[in-house]
Amino acid sequence: MTIAPLLLDGQSLSVADVMRVSEQGQMVALAPEALPRIEAARAVVEQVIRDKKVVYGINTGFGYLKNKVIPAEDLETLQRNLILSHACGVGTPFSEIVVRGIMLLRANTLCQGYSGARVELVQLILDCLNQGLHPVIPSQGSVGASGDLAPLSHLALSLMGEGHVNYQGERLATAEAMSRAGLQPVTLQAKEGLALINGTQPMTALGCVVQDGFEHLLNAADLIAALSIQVGLGSREAFRPELHALRPHTGQLRSAHLLWNWMQASPMIDSHEDCLEVQDAYAFRCVPQVHGASRNSATHAAEVLTCEINAVTDNPIILPDSQEIISCGHFHGQPIALVMDYLGIALAEIANISERRIERLVNPKLNRDLPAFLSPFEGLNSGYMIPQYVAAALVSENKVLAHPASVDSIPTSANQEDHVSMGTIGANKALKILGHVQQVLAIEMLCAVQALDLRRPLRCSPATEALYELVRAQIPMLEHDRYAAPDLEQARDILIGSEMRELIQQLLPVT
């Protein structure tokens, strides 16, 4: 079945749309209604040039050099020099998923018709996107205002036919890749270089990837916790709906609802109905409160990201109706910077409590009759002793990474740009934290299914037995020590893979 292309109008993009294009390769086309808006803004720029008005970003220098007037015959050179001088990012390049998000988001903001770029420039971005021609964009070098200048300049560089791209599995000079793809580079006209690089698209594309991964992770964390609590001989009673109605935070209600349902009809819980334990430890009993608070942060981040991906982030902004061109600060990344720091902290907490559940399963002083480190032949075998160390190392690193980037600022451009957001640094950190949390939860998942094997013939709830079957279809029980790293890697792949997503969708209770 052929999937219709996503029509880009500048106003209706969702985070899910971004992920379909960036991760799944959905094709994109310009919405017909965007064309007259783009053309109207371009006409204002061309009128300024004809009238020989002095307007920042069109015929002046940039930043501190704003008062340097540039002759009309040098305007193409001005835009070219802007991109060449600003394309100085360093560090590991962004993944192709992030780069595709950046391309999509930059095209989307240009579609709104407040930037002054030509239609053919926007179309070239989409042609490169659709043909899989991805600029090599280094991940470091942006302070988050005046936009993500360095990363976006590497995107603009590729549209000029320069720099390097990844195309059909190869890293190539852009000119060679464009020739193979049948595309022609552009010569940037007045305002177009600035229109391409004043914006928050790199930090926002990163934010979309983090948000998408986090939303899946939250459901997976609840499902894994439901299994851990059962094999740890914990109680379901703390998740009763009438209890959580008394403290009705939205995220807490959602996690409690899932735990209550996903632990339903559990012979494992029934097996210790008359035990003398009065209360479970916090890592079991407080899952809805902790996971739920992180759910709330994800909800807030989704609202901010959805606003930003459909926002005008250029400077100066062209108002075609009034024929005005006005400088403002929409390129400043503070809204994204704050939520990226927020998501990083919220993610770190999911790993923190997961690592404590791991400890409760592997520690023979805490796990109520399970062998030490979940090894059926303890002593000769170390079992899951060191995977718990790995989880501890990752959560400790998260605590460093969770320090907020957005509380920092450093002046740039000879103090013209004297407050910056550090949003891209925060987004990069959040993405790294996400990877750590995925691995920690994967370790918990391995420990929980191992504990279930050790408690057989007892069974858990149907929902968590389905999780057990998914894992055991690919990773056998750890009876004797074996090379452990591949198991941890495979468990992470299971956790973030499509089968887990499909399983969770099947298990979600009808509301």
C-alpha positions as CSV (number, residue, x, y, z in Angstrom):
1,M,0.0,0.0,0.0
2,T,1.4,3.4,-1.0
3,I,1.3,5.9,1.8
4,A,0.4,9.5,0.7
5,P,3.1,12.0,1.4
6,L,2.9,14.3,4.4
7,L,1.8,17.7,3.2
8,L,3.9,20.4,4.9
9,D,1.9,23.6,5.6
10,G,4.0,25.0,8.5
11,Q,1.1,24.9,10.9
12,S,-0.1,21.3,11.6
13,L,3.0,19.1,12.2
14,S,2.9,16.8,15.2
15,V,5.7,15.0,17.0
16,A,4.4,11.7,15.6
17,D,4.6,13.2,12.1
18,V,8.2,14.1,12.7
19,M,9.0,10.6,13.8
20,R,7.2,9.0,10.8
21,V,9.4,11.1,8.5
22,S,12.6,11.0,10.4
23,E,12.5,7.3,11.5
24,Q,10.2,5.6,9.0
25,G,11.1,7.6,5.9
26,Q,7.6,8.9,5.0
27,M,7.7,11.1,1.9
28,V,7.0,14.9,2.3
29,A,5.5,17.4,-0.1
30,L,4.7,21.1,0.1
31,A,1.0,21.8,0.8
32,P,-0.5,23.9,-2.0
33,E,-1.6,26.6,0.4
34,A,2.0,27.2,1.6
35,L,3.2,28.4,-1.9
36,P,1.5,31.8,-1.9
37,R,2.7,32.5,1.6
38,I,6.3,31.7,0.8
39,E,6.1,33.8,-2.4
40,A,4.6,36.8,-0.6
41,A,7.4,36.9,1.9
42,R,10.0,36.6,-0.9
43,A,8.4,39.5,-2.7
44,V,9.0,41.7,0.3
45,V,12.7,40.9,0.3
46,E,13.0,41.7,-3.4
47,Q,11.2,44.9,-2.9
48,V,13.6,46.0,-0.2
49,I,16.5,45.3,-2.6
50,R,14.9,47.3,-5.4
51,D,14.2,50.2,-3.1
52,K,17.7,50.1,-1.7
53,K,16.5,50.1,1.9
54,V,19.0,49.1,4.6
55,V,17.5,46.1,6.4
56,Y,19.2,43.7,8.8
57,G,19.9,40.3,7.4
58,I,19.2,41.4,3.8
59,N,21.9,43.9,3.1
60,T,23.9,44.2,6.3
61,G,26.4,42.2,8.2
62,F,25.3,39.9,11.0
63,G,25.4,40.0,14.8
64,Y,27.9,42.6,16.0
65,L,28.4,43.5,12.3
66,K,24.8,44.6,11.9
67,N,25.7,48.2,11.1
68,K,27.9,47.2,8.1
69,V,25.9,47.9,4.9
70,I,26.6,45.6,2.0
71,P,26.4,46.7,-1.6
72,A,23.7,45.0,-3.8
73,E,26.3,43.3,-6.0
74,D,27.8,41.5,-3.0
75,L,24.5,40.1,-1.5
76,E,25.0,36.6,-2.9
77,T,28.6,36.6,-1.6
78,L,27.2,37.8,1.8
79,Q,24.9,34.8,2.1
80,R,27.6,32.4,0.9
81,N,30.1,33.8,3.4
82,L,27.6,33.6,6.2
83,I,27.1,29.8,5.7
84,L,30.8,29.1,5.1
85,S,31.9,30.9,8.2
86,H,29.1,29.5,10.4
87,A,29.5,25.9,9.3
88,C,32.1,25.1,12.0
89,G,30.4,22.5,14.1
90,V,32.5,19.9,15.8
91,G,32.0,16.5,17.5
92,T,30.2,13.3,16.5
93,P,27.6,14.0,13.8
94,F,23.9,13.7,14.5
95,S,22.3,10.5,13.6
96,E,20.4,10.4,10.3
97,I,17.1,10.2,12.2
98,V,17.9,13.5,13.9
99,V,19.2,15.1,10.7
100,R,16.0,14.1,8.9
101,G,14.0,15.8,11.7
102,I,16.1,18.9,11.4
103,M,15.5,19.1,7.6
104,L,11.8,18.6,8.0
105,L,11.4,21.1,10.8
106,R,13.4,23.8,8.9
107,A,11.3,23.3,5.8
108,N,8.2,23.5,7.9
109,T,9.0,26.9,9.4
110,L,10.0,28.3,6.0
111,C,6.5,27.2,4.8
112,Q,4.8,29.7,7.0
113,G,5.9,32.5,4.8
114,Y,7.7,34.8,7.3
115,S,11.3,34.1,6.3
116,G,11.7,35.3,2.7
117,A,13.2,32.1,1.2
118,R,12.2,31.1,-2.3
119,V,9.9,28.2,-3.0
120,E,12.7,26.4,-4.8
121,L,14.9,26.5,-1.7
122,V,12.2,24.9,0.4
123,Q,11.6,22.3,-2.3
124,L,15.3,21.4,-2.5
125,I,15.2,20.6,1.3
126,L,12.3,18.2,0.7
127,D,13.9,16.7,-2.4
128,C,17.0,15.9,-0.4
129,L,14.9,14.5,2.4
130,N,12.8,12.3,0.1
131,Q,15.8,11.0,-1.7
132,G,17.7,10.2,1.5
133,L,20.5,12.7,1.0
134,H,21.4,13.6,4.5
135,P,23.9,16.4,5.4
136,V,26.6,15.5,7.8
137,I,25.8,17.8,10.8
138,P,28.2,17.8,13.8
139,S,26.4,17.7,17.1
140,Q,28.4,20.3,19.0
141,G,28.9,24.1,18.5
142,S,25.5,25.6,19.2
143,V,24.8,27.7,22.3
144,G,21.0,27.8,21.4
145,A,20.7,31.4,20.3
146,S,20.8,33.1,17.9
147,G,19.3,29.8,16.8
148,D,21.3,26.6,16.3
149,L,23.6,28.5,13.9
150,A,26.5,26.1,13.5
151,P,24.4,22.9,13.0
152,L,21.9,24.6,10.6
153,S,24.8,26.1,8.6
154,H,25.9,22.5,7.8
155,L,22.4,21.9,6.4
156,A,22.6,25.1,4.4
157,L,26.1,24.2,3.2
158,S,24.7,21.0,1.6
159,L,22.0,22.9,-0.2
160,M,24.8,25.0,-1.8
161,G,26.4,21.7,-3.0
162,E,29.2,21.8,-0.5
163,G,30.3,19.9,2.6
164,H,29.5,16.2,3.0
165,V,26.3,14.1,3.1
166,N,25.3,10.5,3.8
167,Y,23.7,9.0,0.7
168,Q,22.8,5.4,0.1
169,G,25.1,4.1,2.8
170,E,28.1,6.2,1.8
171,R,29.6,9.4,3.1
172,L,30.1,11.5,0.0
173,A,31.0,15.0,-1.1
174,T,27.7,16.8,-1.5
175,A,28.3,17.7,-5.1
176,E,28.9,14.0,-6.0
177,A,25.8,12.9,-4.1
178,M,23.6,15.5,-5.7
179,S,24.8,14.5,-9.1
180,R,23.9,10.9,-8.4
181,A,20.5,11.9,-7.1
182,G,19.8,14.2,-10.0
183,L,19.6,17.3,-7.9
184,Q,21.0,20.8,-8.4
185,P,22.5,22.9,-5.7
186,V,21.2,26.5,-5.2
187,T,23.0,29.8,-5.1
188,L,21.6,31.5,-2.0
189,Q,19.9,34.8,-2.6
190,A,19.4,37.8,-0.2
191,K,18.2,36.7,3.2
192,E,18.1,33.0,2.4
193,G,21.3,32.1,4.3
194,L,20.0,33.7,7.4
195,A,16.5,32.2,6.8
196,L,18.1,28.7,6.9
197,I,20.1,29.1,10.1
198,N,18.2,31.3,12.5
199,G,16.1,28.7,14.3
200,T,15.8,26.0,16.9
201,Q,15.4,23.0,14.6
202,P,18.4,20.9,15.8
203,M,17.4,21.1,19.5
204,T,13.8,20.5,18.6
205,A,14.4,17.5,16.4
206,L,16.5,16.0,19.2
207,G,13.6,16.8,21.5
208,C,11.1,14.9,19.3
209,V,13.4,11.8,19.3
210,V,13.7,12.0,23.1
211,Q,9.9,12.6,23.5
212,D,9.0,9.7,21.3
213,G,11.4,7.3,23.1
214,F,10.3,8.5,26.5
215,E,6.6,8.0,25.8
216,H,7.2,4.4,24.9
217,L,9.6,3.9,27.8
218,L,7.0,5.1,30.3
219,N,4.6,2.3,29.3
220,A,7.4,-0.2,29.2
221,A,8.7,0.8,32.6
222,D,5.2,0.2,34.1
223,L,5.0,-3.2,32.5
224,I,8.4,-4.2,33.7
225,A,7.8,-2.9,37.2
226,A,4.5,-4.9,37.3
227,L,6.6,-8.1,36.6
228,S,9.3,-7.1,39.1
229,I,6.8,-6.4,41.9
230,Q,5.2,-9.8,41.4
231,V,8.4,-11.9,41.3
232,G,9.6,-9.8,44.2
233,L,6.5,-11.0,46.1
234,G,5.1,-7.5,46.3
235,S,1.5,-6.4,46.7
236,R,-1.0,-5.0,44.2
237,E,-3.1,-3.3,46.8
238,A,-1.1,0.0,46.7
239,F,-2.3,0.6,43.2
240,R,-6.1,0.4,43.9
241,P,-8.0,3.0,42.0
242,E,-9.8,4.4,45.0
243,L,-6.5,5.2,46.6
244,H,-5.1,7.1,43.7
245,A,-8.3,9.0,43.2
246,L,-7.3,10.7,46.5
247,R,-4.2,12.2,44.9
248,P,-5.3,12.6,41.3
249,H,-2.1,13.7,39.4
250,T,-2.8,12.7,35.8
251,G,0.5,10.8,35.3
252,Q,0.1,9.0,38.6
253,L,-3.4,7.9,37.8
254,R,-2.2,6.5,34.5
255,S,0.6,4.5,35.9
256,A,-1.5,3.2,38.8
257,H,-4.2,2.2,36.3
258,L,-1.7,0.3,34.2
259,L,-0.1,-1.4,37.2
260,W,-3.5,-2.4,38.6
261,N,-4.6,-3.9,35.3
262,W,-1.3,-5.5,34.4
263,M,-1.0,-7.3,37.7
264,Q,-4.6,-8.6,37.6
265,A,-5.2,-12.4,38.0
266,S,-1.7,-13.1,39.2
267,P,-1.2,-16.5,40.9
268,M,2.1,-15.2,42.1
269,I,0.4,-12.5,44.2
270,D,-2.2,-15.0,45.4
271,S,0.6,-17.4,46.6
272,H,1.6,-15.1,49.4
273,E,-1.7,-13.6,50.3
274,D,-1.3,-14.4,54.0
275,C,2.4,-13.4,54.4
276,L,3.5,-11.2,57.3
277,E,4.9,-8.4,55.1
278,V,3.1,-5.1,56.0
279,Q,4.5,-2.8,53.4
280,D,6.6,-3.0,50.3
281,A,9.7,-0.9,49.8
282,Y,9.3,2.4,47.9
283,A,10.8,1.0,44.7
284,F,7.7,-1.3,44.5
285,R,5.0,0.7,46.3
286,C,5.7,4.1,44.9
287,V,6.0,3.3,41.2
288,P,2.9,5.3,40.3
289,Q,4.1,8.3,42.1
290,V,7.5,8.3,40.6
291,H,6.7,7.1,37.1
292,G,3.6,9.3,37.1
293,A,5.6,12.4,37.8
294,S,7.8,11.6,34.9
295,R,4.7,11.1,32.8
296,N,3.5,14.6,33.7
297,S,6.8,16.1,32.5
298,A,6.5,14.2,29.2
299,T,3.0,15.7,28.7
300,H,4.3,19.2,29.3
301,A,7.3,18.6,26.9
302,A,5.0,17.4,24.2
303,E,2.9,20.6,24.4
304,V,6.1,22.7,24.1
305,L,7.5,20.7,21.3
306,T,4.3,20.7,19.3
307,C,4.2,24.5,19.6
308,E,7.8,24.9,18.6
309,I,7.7,22.6,15.5
310,N,4.9,24.8,14.1
311,A,6.5,28.1,15.1
312,V,8.3,30.8,13.2
313,T,11.9,30.9,14.6
314,D,13.5,33.2,12.1
315,N,15.0,36.7,12.5
316,P,14.3,39.2,11.2
317,I,10.6,38.3,10.6
318,I,8.9,39.4,7.4
319,L,5.3,40.5,7.7
320,P,4.0,40.4,4.1
321,D,0.6,42.1,4.9
322,S,2.2,45.2,6.2
323,Q,5.4,44.9,4.2
324,E,7.5,45.2,7.4
325,I,10.7,43.4,8.4
326,I,11.2,43.4,12.1
327,S,13.9,42.0,14.3
328,C,12.9,40.0,17.4
329,G,14.1,37.0,19.4
330,H,12.1,34.0,18.1
331,F,15.3,32.1,17.5
332,H,16.0,31.9,21.2
333,G,15.9,28.3,22.4
334,Q,14.8,28.9,26.0
335,P,11.5,27.1,25.8
336,I,13.1,23.9,24.4
337,A,16.2,24.3,26.7
338,L,14.0,24.2,29.8
339,V,11.9,21.1,28.7
340,M,15.0,19.2,27.6
341,D,16.5,19.7,31.0
342,Y,13.2,18.7,32.5
343,L,13.0,15.6,30.4
344,G,16.5,14.6,31.3
345,I,15.7,14.8,35.0
346,A,12.4,13.0,34.5
347,L,14.2,10.2,32.5
348,A,16.9,9.9,35.1
349,E,14.3,9.2,37.8
350,I,12.9,6.3,35.8
351,A,16.3,4.7,35.8
352,N,16.9,5.5,39.5
353,I,13.9,3.6,40.7
354,S,14.4,0.8,38.2
355,E,18.0,0.2,39.5
356,R,16.5,-0.1,43.0
357,R,14.1,-2.7,41.8
358,I,17.0,-4.6,40.2
359,E,18.8,-4.5,43.6
360,R,15.7,-5.9,45.3
361,L,15.7,-8.9,42.9
362,V,19.4,-9.7,43.0
363,N,20.2,-9.1,46.7
364,P,19.5,-12.3,48.7
365,K,18.9,-10.2,51.8
366,L,16.0,-8.4,50.1
367,N,14.5,-10.8,47.6
368,R,12.7,-13.3,49.8
369,D,14.0,-16.8,48.9
370,L,15.5,-16.2,45.5
371,P,19.2,-17.3,45.1
372,A,21.9,-14.6,45.3
373,F,22.1,-12.6,42.1
374,L,19.4,-14.8,40.6
375,S,21.8,-17.7,39.8
376,P,20.4,-21.2,40.4
377,F,24.0,-22.3,41.0
378,E,25.3,-19.4,43.0
379,G,29.0,-19.3,44.0
380,L,30.4,-21.0,41.0
381,N,28.3,-18.5,39.0
382,S,27.9,-14.8,39.6
383,G,24.5,-14.5,37.8
384,Y,23.3,-10.9,37.5
385,M,25.7,-9.5,40.1
386,I,27.6,-7.3,37.6
387,P,24.6,-6.2,35.4
388,Q,23.4,-4.5,38.6
389,Y,26.8,-2.7,38.7
390,V,26.2,-1.6,35.1
391,A,22.8,-0.2,36.0
392,A,24.4,1.6,39.0
393,A,27.1,3.1,36.8
394,L,24.5,4.4,34.3
395,V,22.2,5.9,36.9
396,S,25.3,7.6,38.4
397,E,26.3,9.0,35.1
398,N,22.7,10.2,34.6
399,K,23.0,12.3,37.7
400,V,25.9,14.2,36.2
401,L,24.1,14.6,32.8
402,A,20.9,15.7,34.5
403,H,22.5,18.9,35.7
404,P,20.6,21.6,33.8
405,A,22.3,23.2,30.8
406,S,19.7,26.0,30.6
407,V,20.9,27.6,33.8
408,D,24.1,28.5,32.0
409,S,24.7,31.4,29.5
410,I,27.8,32.9,27.9
411,P,27.9,36.0,25.8
412,T,28.7,35.7,22.0
413,S,29.1,38.0,19.0
414,A,31.1,40.7,20.9
415,N,28.3,40.8,23.5
416,Q,25.5,41.5,21.0
417,E,24.1,38.1,21.7
418,D,24.5,38.3,25.5
419,H,22.1,35.6,26.7
420,V,21.8,32.2,25.2
421,S,19.8,29.1,26.0
422,M,22.2,26.1,25.7
423,G,19.2,24.2,24.5
424,T,21.1,22.0,22.1
425,I,23.4,20.9,24.8
426,G,20.4,20.1,27.0
427,A,18.8,18.1,24.2
428,N,22.0,16.2,23.5
429,K,22.2,15.3,27.2
430,A,18.6,14.2,27.3
431,L,19.2,11.9,24.3
432,K,22.2,10.3,26.1
433,I,20.2,9.9,29.3
434,L,17.4,8.2,27.3
435,G,19.9,5.6,26.0
436,H,21.0,4.9,29.6
437,V,17.5,4.6,30.9
438,Q,16.7,2.1,28.1
439,Q,19.6,0.0,29.1
440,V,18.8,0.1,32.8
441,L,15.2,-1.0,32.2
442,A,16.4,-3.7,29.9
443,I,18.6,-5.1,32.8
444,E,15.6,-4.9,35.1
445,M,13.6,-6.8,32.5
446,L,16.2,-9.5,32.3
447,C,16.3,-9.9,36.1
448,A,12.5,-10.0,36.4
449,V,12.1,-12.8,33.8
450,Q,15.0,-14.7,35.4
451,A,13.3,-14.4,38.8
452,L,10.1,-15.7,37.3
453,D,11.9,-18.8,36.0
454,L,13.2,-19.3,39.5
455,R,9.7,-19.1,41.0
456,R,8.2,-21.6,38.6
457,P,5.8,-23.4,38.6
458,L,4.1,-20.2,39.8
459,R,2.8,-17.9,37.1
460,C,2.4,-14.1,37.0
461,S,-0.5,-12.1,35.6
462,P,-1.4,-12.7,31.9
463,A,0.0,-9.3,30.9
464,T,3.4,-9.9,32.4
465,E,3.6,-13.5,31.3
466,A,3.3,-12.0,27.7
467,L,6.3,-9.9,28.5
468,Y,8.1,-13.0,29.7
469,E,7.4,-14.9,26.5
470,L,8.6,-12.0,24.4
471,V,12.0,-11.9,26.2
472,R,12.4,-15.7,26.5
473,A,11.7,-16.1,22.7
474,Q,15.1,-14.4,22.2
475,I,17.1,-14.7,25.4
476,P,17.3,-18.1,27.3
477,M,17.3,-18.4,31.0
478,L,20.7,-17.8,32.6
479,E,21.4,-21.2,34.2
480,H,25.2,-20.9,34.1
481,D,27.3,-17.8,33.5
482,R,27.8,-16.9,29.9
483,Y,29.2,-13.9,28.0
484,A,26.8,-11.3,29.5
485,A,27.2,-8.2,27.2
486,P,25.2,-9.7,24.3
487,D,22.3,-10.4,26.5
488,L,22.2,-6.9,27.8
489,E,22.4,-5.5,24.3
490,Q,19.7,-7.8,23.0
491,A,17.4,-7.0,25.9
492,R,17.7,-3.3,25.1
493,D,16.9,-4.1,21.5
494,I,13.8,-6.0,22.6
495,L,12.8,-3.1,24.9
496,I,12.9,-0.4,22.2
497,G,11.8,-2.6,19.3
498,S,8.6,-2.9,17.4
499,E,7.5,-6.1,19.0
500,M,7.5,-4.5,22.5
501,R,5.6,-1.5,21.1
502,E,3.0,-3.8,19.6
503,L,2.8,-5.9,22.8
504,I,2.2,-2.8,24.9
505,Q,-0.5,-1.6,22.5
506,Q,-2.3,-4.9,22.8
507,L,-2.0,-4.9,26.6
508,L,-3.2,-1.3,27.1
509,P,-6.5,-1.4,29.0
510,V,-9.5,0.1,27.3
511,T,-10.4,3.4,28.9
